[in-house]
Amino acid sequence: MNVSSNKESMGKRIILFLSKSLSVKEEDINLGSRIFHDLGVDGDDAKELMDNYANEFNVSLDGFNFNQCFGPENSISMIELFLSFFKRIDQENIKELRVEDLIDAAESGSFCK
């Protein structure tokens, strides 16, 4: 089995994992899908997803900066509602974590290169 087919196999496993974890159709997830921006994962859901991903694929999260890739959990308080306008601006600064990044980390065992 060559490197390309290993990456393809890992990609299929991760897409299946994301599909089941997020209740999203597999065909709606691809290598370029952004976990926060496209799949809408953030806050506590993102933390749970990344913890489950790390356990499932034996990936160390030591080099992973959660706050750079995900926003806080949405809240229904009036203050949070008011601040959400400003958070939208901050969302532009969130690093794009893509499915392909999850594959690379699963292959290397870490987000650190």
C-alpha positions in Angstrom: 0.0 0.0 0.0 1.5 3.3 -1.0 1.4 6.7 0.8 -1.4 8.0 -1.4 -3.7 5.1 -0.6 -2.8 5.3 3.1 -3.9 9.0 3.1 -7.0 8.1 1.2 -7.9 5.4 3.6 -7.3 7.7 6.6 -9.4 10.4 4.9 -12.3 8.0 4.5 -12.1 7.0 8.2 -12.0 10.6 9.4 -14.8 11.7 7.1 -16.9 8.8 8.5 -16.0 9.8 12.0 -17.0 13.4 11.4 -20.2 12.3 9.7 -21.2 10.2 12.6 -20.1 12.7 15.2 -21.7 15.7 13.6 -24.8 14.1 12.0 -23.6 15.4 8.6 -23.9 13.3 5.4 -20.5 11.9 4.3 -20.9 13.4 0.8 -21.2 16.9 2.4 -17.7 16.5 3.9 -14.5 16.7 1.8 -10.8 17.2 2.4 -11.2 21.0 2.2 -14.1 21.2 4.6 -13.4 23.6 7.4 -14.4 22.3 10.8 -15.5 25.6 12.2 -16.5 27.6 9.1 -18.1 24.9 7.0 -19.3 22.3 9.5 -20.2 24.9 12.2 -18.4 23.2 15.1 -17.4 25.5 18.0 -17.4 25.9 21.7 -18.0 22.8 23.9 -19.0 20.8 20.8 -15.6 21.5 19.3 -13.8 20.5 22.5 -15.7 17.2 22.6 -15.2 16.5 18.9 -11.4 17.1 19.2 -11.1 15.0 22.3 -13.0 12.1 20.6 -10.9 12.5 17.5 -7.7 12.4 19.5 -8.8 9.2 21.2 -10.1 7.5 18.1 -7.0 8.3 16.0 -4.4 8.3 18.7 -3.4 12.0 18.1 -1.7 14.1 20.8 -3.4 17.5 21.2 -0.3 19.0 22.9 0.5 21.2 20.0 -3.1 22.1 19.2 -4.2 25.6 20.0 -8.0 25.1 20.5 -8.7 28.9 20.9 -7.1 29.7 17.5 -9.4 27.2 15.7 -12.8 27.5 17.4 -15.0 30.1 18.9 -16.7 29.9 22.3 -20.0 28.1 22.8 -23.0 30.2 21.7 -25.0 31.6 24.6 -28.5 32.9 24.8 -27.9 35.7 27.3 -28.6 39.2 26.2 -25.0 40.2 26.8 -23.7 37.4 24.6 -26.3 38.2 22.0 -25.1 41.8 21.9 -21.5 40.7 21.8 -22.1 38.2 19.0 -22.0 41.1 16.6 -18.4 41.7 17.5 -17.6 38.0 17.7 -18.6 37.7 14.0 -15.8 40.1 13.3 -13.4 38.0 15.4 -14.5 34.8 13.6 -12.5 36.1 10.6 -9.4 35.6 12.7 -10.1 32.0 13.5 -7.5 29.7 11.9 -9.0 27.4 9.3 -8.8 23.8 10.5 -9.6 21.6 7.6 -10.4 17.9 7.3 -7.1 17.5 5.6 -5.3 18.9 8.7 -7.0 16.2 10.8 -5.8 13.5 8.3 -2.2 14.9 8.5 -2.3 14.9 12.3 -3.7 11.4 12.4 -0.9 10.2 10.2 1.8 11.9 12.2 0.2 11.4 15.7 0.4 15.1 16.5 -0.5 18.6 15.3 3.2 19.6 15.8 5.4 19.2 12.8 
